[in-house]
């Protein structure tokens, strides 16, 4: 292959990569958006604790502790539900505040 054919192949790969990255890219918000409004941290902590309770429930079930496994599963379900409700409430609160669009807040 000649050098020109390699260049066109590279150019085609780059163009395809740019096209795919634009097509399948998730819309991004401001980079510090999750850090600047930390009211959602308790909800994330509840979800994390739910994950730990799920792991403990699976460990208890694997070792034959049926009562403890059921208790840990119920606790995990409560933690997951409360974490999801917390995050949904914070999302609604944030949208109800009438904050400017993320595009407007991106200037540094």
C-alpha positions in Angstrom: 0.0 0.0 0.0 1.2 3.5 -0.7 1.4 6.3 1.8 -1.7 8.0 0.3 -3.8 4.9 0.9 -2.6 4.7 4.6 -3.5 8.4 5.0 -7.0 7.9 3.6 -7.6 4.9 5.8 -6.5 6.8 8.9 -8.7 9.7 7.8 -11.6 7.3 7.4 -11.0 5.8 10.8 -10.9 9.3 12.4 -14.0 10.4 10.6 -15.9 7.2 11.7 -14.6 7.7 15.3 -15.9 11.3 15.4 -19.2 10.2 13.9 -19.7 7.4 16.5 -18.6 9.6 19.4 -21.1 12.2 18.4 -23.9 9.7 17.8 -23.5 7.6 21.0 -22.3 10.3 23.3 -24.3 10.9 26.4 -25.2 14.5 26.9 -22.8 15.9 29.5 -23.5 18.5 32.1 -21.1 20.7 33.8 -18.1 18.8 35.2 -18.6 20.0 38.8 -22.4 19.7 38.9 -22.4 16.7 41.2 -19.9 18.3 43.6 -21.3 21.8 43.8 -24.7 20.7 45.1 -24.0 18.0 47.7 -27.6 17.6 48.9 -27.8 14.3 47.1 -24.9 12.7 49.1 -27.2 11.2 51.7 -29.2 9.5 48.9 -26.0 8.1 47.4 -24.8 7.0 50.8 -28.1 5.1 51.3 -27.7 3.4 48.0 -24.2 2.4 49.0 -25.4 1.0 52.3 -28.1 -0.9 50.4 -25.3 -2.4 48.2 -23.5 -3.5 51.3 -26.6 -4.9 52.9 -27.3 -6.9 49.6 -23.8 -8.4 49.8 -24.3 -9.3 53.5 -27.6 -10.9 52.6 -26.0 -13.0 49.9 -23.2 -14.0 52.2 -25.7 -15.0 55.0 -27.8 -17.0 52.5 -24.7 -18.8 51.2 -23.7 -19.8 54.7 -27.2 -21.1 55.7 -28.3 -18.2 58.0 -31.7 -17.9 56.5 -33.2 -15.5 59.1 -30.2 -13.1 58.8 -30.4 -13.3 55.0 -34.0 -12.3 55.0 -33.4 -9.5 57.5 -30.5 -8.1 55.5 -32.5 -8.4 52.2 -35.4 -6.4 53.8 -32.9 -3.8 55.1 -31.3 -3.6 51.7 -34.7 -3.0 50.0 -35.5 -0.3 52.5 -32.1 1.4 51.9 -32.5 1.2 48.1 -36.0 2.6 48.2 -35.1 5.4 50.6 -32.0 6.3 48.6 -34.0 6.4 45.4 -36.7 8.6 47.0 -34.1 10.9 48.4 -32.4 11.4 45.0 -35.8 11.9 43.3 -36.8 14.5 45.8 -33.5 16.3 45.4 -33.9 16.2 41.6 -37.3 17.7 41.9 -36.1 20.3 44.3 -33.3 21.3 42.1 -35.5 21.6 39.0 -38.1 23.6 40.9 -35.5 26.2 41.9 -35.4 27.5 38.4 -31.6 27.3 38.1 -30.1 28.6 34.9 -29.3 26.1 32.2 -26.0 24.2 32.5 -24.8 26.0 29.4 -25.1 29.3 31.1 -23.2 28.1 34.2 -20.2 26.7 32.4 -18.1 29.9 32.1 -15.1 30.0 34.5 
